Amino acid sequence: MRITINDKLEAINFMSGDEIQELKFQLAKAMLVGRKKRHFSQKQLSEVTGVTQVDIIRYESGEGNQIQYVGLPKV
């Protein structure tokens, strides 16, 4: 059975600090790879998802410590 990022997000309340940091890294990497695969700029992704461009920059750079990682839209 493959465990996805969504599965991990559901279990976030039971994770250690290191596990949460690893999840944030995986999420940031997945966002960046997915955005580039679709040839979206950060601005275009912002327009499509409703997530601010500033937050997308924070997600992708791993500086999203103050950002809620649940409820991200699927593109």
C-alpha positions as CSV (number, residue, x, y, z in Angstrom):
1,M,0.0,0.0,0.0
2,R,1.3,3.4,-1.0
3,I,1.0,6.2,1.6
4,T,0.3,9.6,0.0
5,I,0.8,13.1,1.2
6,N,-3.0,13.4,1.8
7,D,-2.8,10.3,4.1
8,K,0.0,11.9,6.0
9,L,-1.9,15.2,6.3
10,E,-4.7,13.4,8.0
11,A,-2.3,11.9,10.5
12,I,-0.5,15.2,11.2
13,N,-1.7,15.5,14.8
14,F,0.2,12.3,15.6
15,M,3.5,13.2,14.0
16,S,6.7,14.3,15.5
17,G,8.3,17.6,14.7
18,D,10.8,15.9,12.3
19,E,8.0,14.0,10.5
20,I,6.1,17.3,10.1
21,Q,9.1,19.0,8.6
22,E,9.6,16.1,6.2
23,L,6.0,16.3,5.2
24,K,6.3,20.0,4.5
25,F,9.4,19.3,2.4
26,Q,7.6,16.6,0.4
27,L,4.6,19.0,-0.1
28,A,6.9,21.8,-1.3
29,K,8.7,19.5,-3.7
30,A,5.5,18.1,-5.1
31,M,4.1,21.6,-5.6
32,L,7.2,22.8,-7.4
33,V,7.5,19.7,-9.6
34,G,3.8,19.8,-10.5
35,R,3.8,23.5,-11.2
36,K,6.8,23.2,-13.5
37,K,5.4,20.1,-15.2
38,R,2.3,22.1,-16.2
39,H,4.5,25.1,-17.2
40,F,2.7,27.3,-14.7
41,S,4.3,30.4,-13.2
42,Q,3.7,31.0,-9.6
43,K,1.3,33.8,-10.6
44,Q,-0.7,31.5,-12.8
45,L,-0.9,28.8,-10.1
46,S,-2.1,31.5,-7.7
47,E,-4.8,32.5,-10.1
48,V,-6.0,28.9,-10.7
49,T,-5.9,27.9,-7.0
50,G,-6.8,31.0,-5.1
51,V,-3.7,30.6,-3.0
52,T,-1.7,33.9,-2.9
53,Q,1.5,34.1,-4.9
54,V,3.3,35.0,-1.6
55,D,2.0,31.7,0.0
56,I,3.1,29.7,-3.1
57,I,6.6,31.2,-2.8
58,R,6.6,30.3,0.9
59,Y,5.4,26.7,0.3
60,E,8.0,26.1,-2.4
61,S,10.8,27.6,-0.5
62,G,10.0,25.6,2.6
63,E,9.3,28.8,4.6
64,G,5.7,27.9,5.1
65,N,5.9,27.3,8.8
66,Q,3.0,29.7,9.5
67,I,0.9,28.4,6.6
68,Q,-1.9,25.9,7.0
69,Y,-1.1,22.9,4.9
70,V,-4.5,21.4,4.9
71,G,-7.2,22.1,2.4
72,L,-4.9,22.9,-0.5
73,P,-6.7,22.9,-3.8
74,K,-6.0,20.2,-6.4
75,V,-4.9,21.5,-9.8
